Amino acid sequence: MLPTWAWIPIVIGAALAQTARNTAQRSLTAQAGTMGATLVRFLYGLPFAAMWLALLYFWPGSGISVPARFDAGYFAWIFFGATSQIAATAFLLAAMKERNFVIAVAYSKTEVLQVAVFSSLFLHELPGPVVLVAVCVATAGVLLISIPRAKPGEGPVQLEWGGRVVAFGLASGAGFALSAVGYRGAALWLGPGVEPWLAGAWGVLWAQALQTLMLGGWIALRTPEVMRAVARAWRISLWAGAMGATASIAWFTGFAMTTAAQVRTLGLVEVLFSYVVSRRLLQEKLGKAEQWGLALIAVSLVLVCSQL
């Protein structure tokens, strides 16, 4: 049995693995396009998810069995989470075509706040006052970070905070939030008798299998050349898949242990990791807004971790 606080290092590990996966996916975009890079996380991650599940079952003395509640209710939650995640990605891709894409990304960062709302509606998990404050502080932090800075020698950046860009951004955030709620709902459906590691492993396997079939089938029918590009880039794709599967297993395990709002808020530690990497590798300096944004995120992480 995992201790109640174990979800904290598990989620931090998920954020680290996701940072590594994102780095690999960025290099894949030039070879296979955005949709191909998105498919890689599911297609190449699926074998690693299967291996992890097999390891849990065949580990000497594990003594675990297949969960008894693999029924229509469980698969409805998995389907809900998997399709919401794909829809969120689609809305983010649509936002990339907009002139003010950065604002769409900023609005997509309201995911954490939307997770709290949807968890209350669908799972009846109302965040406590401290967690709710952490969610709001974290949302303010990521919005500050997302506001672009003017380049030296140029005038202020002109941004439009309305229209289609807002719709795409909010829809993307809602999709990612609903996917977290769906995966949390699937873990709860299995019941408290199922170990979090096992609930997470099964959830990742079913979700990635479904996403591979749906997204892979759509790409194969519409743009088969993307599938060929994904196959040619198998070396970096394996790394992206391995890191993606590791991150997903940890996320799903976290969802099996505590609320989606707490998991996704603590998951914003990925933003801190990304900025550390950016500063170390690219020698980038942070503006005042970004510094305040990172400080607010750090405060929100402390608040969430205090709720044990």
N, C-alpha and C positions, 0 to 999 in steps of 0.2 A: 504494500500500500504506500503510495506516494504521500509525503507530508503536505499539509494544506498550502504551505508557502512555495512549494516546488514549481507552481505555475510561473513564478517570476523569472527564475533562470531559464525556464523552458521558452518563454516568450522572448526573452532577450536573445537566446540562441536562434530563435526563428527569425528575428530581425537581422542578426548577423548573416545567416544563410541567405536571406532574401536580398541583402545588399550585394553579396557575391553573385547571386543569380541575376540581379539587375545589371551588373557590370558585364556579365557574359551575354545577356540579351541585347545590350546596346551594340556590342560588336557584331551580333547576328543580324541586326536590322539592315545593315548594308548589303548582306549576302542574300537574305531571304525575305526582306521586307518586314513591316510591322506585324502583319498577321502571321507570317511564318515564325517570327521570333516569339509571338504569343503562343502558338501551337507547341513550340518546343518544350515549354514548361510542363505541358500535360503529356505529350507523346513520349518524350524521353524521360520524363519523371515517373511514368507508370511502372516500368520494370523495377525501379528502385523502391517504389512504394510496395510492390508485390514481394520483393526480397525482404523488406523490413517486417512485413506481416508474417512471412514464412519463418523468419528468425524468431519472432515472438512465440510461435507455436512449437517449433522444433527445438527450442532452447531446453537443455536437459533440466528436468524437474519443473518446467513451467506450469503444467497441469491446467492449462486454460482450455476453454471450449468455445465453439462458435456462439455468439450472442443469440439468445432465443427470440428477440424481437426484431428480426429482419422481416418486416411485414410492409404492407402498403404505406402505413404512416411514416415509417423510417425512410423509405425510398422517396416519399413525397418531400420530406425535408431536404434530403440530399439533392433531389432534382431542383428544388427551389433555390438552394444555395449555388449549385453548379450553373444553372441558367442565369441567375442574377449576376454571377461573376463574369460570364461571357458578355452579357448585356452591358455591364459596366465598362468593360474593355471596348466594346463597340462604340459607346457614347464618347469615351475618351478619344478614340480614333477619329470620330466625327468632329470632335472639338479641335483636333490638330489641323483641320482644314480651315478653321476660322482665323481671321486676322488677329484677334486677341486671344490666342490659344492659352497664354499664360493666365488669363483671368479664369478661363474654364478650369484649368488645373487648380487654381486657388479655390474655386467653388467646390471642386471634387474633394478637397481636403476637409469639407464639412462632414465627411464620412463618419468621423468619430462622434460628432453630435447626433447624426442621424441614426447611428447604431443605438445610442441611448433611447431615442424615441421609438424605433422599431422594436427594440427588445421589450419595452414596456407594453407595446401594442400586441405583439405576437406571442411573447413568452411570459408576459406579466412579471418581468424582472425590472422593477423600478430601481434605478441607481440610488444609493444613499446620498445624503447631502454632500459629503466629502468627494465622492466619486463624480457627482454632478458638477461640482466646482472644478474638479480636475479636467473633466471633459470640455467645459467652457474655456478654461485657461489654455488647454492644449489647442483647441480650435483657433483661438486668437493668435497663438504662437505660429501655427502653420500658415495662417493667412498673412501674417507679417512677413514671413520668410518668402512667401510666394509672390509678393509685390516686386516687380522688376525694378532695378536701379537704372538710372540714366548713365550712359557711358561717358567717360571723360571727353569734354569738348562738345557734347551734344546737349540739347535742351531737355526739359523734363519729358518723361515718357507719357504719351497720351493714351489713355485706356478708356474703353467703353464698358461700363459695368451693367449692361442690360442686353436684352434681346436674346438671340439664339445661343450666344456664348454662355449666358447664365443657365439656360435650359439644359444644355449639354453638360455643363459642369455639375449642376445639382443632380442630374439624372445619373451621371457616373458615380458620384458620391453615394447616391441612394442605392445603386446596384451593388457596390462593394459593401455597403452597410447591410443590405438584405442578405447578401451571401454569408456574411458572418453570422447573422441571426439564423439562417437556414442550417449552417453547420453546427451551431450551438444547439438548435432544436433537435437535430439528428442525434447528437450525443445524449441529450436529456431523454430522448425517446427510448434509448437502450436501457435506461434505468441505472440506479446507483450500484448495482451488483457487478457492472462491467468496469474493469480497470481503465483509467484514462488512456494509458498507452494503447490498449487494445481498441477502445472506441475511436481514438484518433487514427490508428492504422487502417481500420476498416473504412472510416469516413473518407480518408484520402484516396484509398484504392477505388472505391465506388465513384467518387466525384471525378477523379482524373480519367477514369475509364469512360464515363459519360461525356466529359468535356472533349476527350480525344475523338470520340465518335461524332459528336455534333460539329465541333469546329473543324476537325480533320476532314469530315465528309463534305462540309460546305466548301472548304478550300479546294479539295480534290475535284469537285464539280465545277467550281467557278474559275479557279486559277491553278490548274495542275502543275504549272511551271514552278509555283511556290513549293509544292511538295517535293519536287526534284531538288530545289535549292536547299531545302531542309535536310534531305538525305545526303547531299554532298557535304554539308557542314556538320557532319556527325561528330567530329571530335569536340568542338566547342559546345555542340548541342548536348553531348553526354554530360559535360561539366555543368551546363545550365540546368539540365534535367535533374542531376544529382542534388545540386543545391536547392532547386525548386522543390523537390520531393522532401528534402530535409526540412526546409522551411514550413512546408504544408503539414508535415507530420507534427512538428512542434506547435503550429497554430491550432491544429485540430485537437491536440492533446490539451492545450490551454483552454480551448472551448469546452472540453469535457470536465475541466476542473473549476472554472469560475465563469462569471458573466461575460458576454461578448463585449460589453462596454469597457470593462476592466482590461480585457485582453487587447482590444484595439487601441485603447489609450496608451497602455504601456508599450504597445508595438510602435508607437511614434519614436521610440529610441532609435529606430532605423534612420530617422532624419538626422539625429546627432551623429550616427556612424557615417552617413553619407557626407556630412559637412567635414568631419575629421579626415575622411579619405580625400575629399576635394582640396582641403587646405594642405594636406601633406604632399599630395601628388601634383597638384596644379598651382600651389603657392598662392591661392586666392585669398584675398582679404575680405572680411565680412563688413557690411555696412551697418549703420546703427539699427535700422529696422530688423535686419537679420540677427544681430546680437540680442536684441530684445525678444525676438521670436524664439531663439534657442533657449534663452533664459526662462521664458514662460513654459516651454515644453519641459524643461528640466524640473520646474516647480510642479507641473502636472504629474510627472513620473514619480516624484517623491510622495505626492498626495495619494496616488493610486497604490503604491507599495506599502503605504502606512495602513491600508485597510486589510489586515490579515485576520 
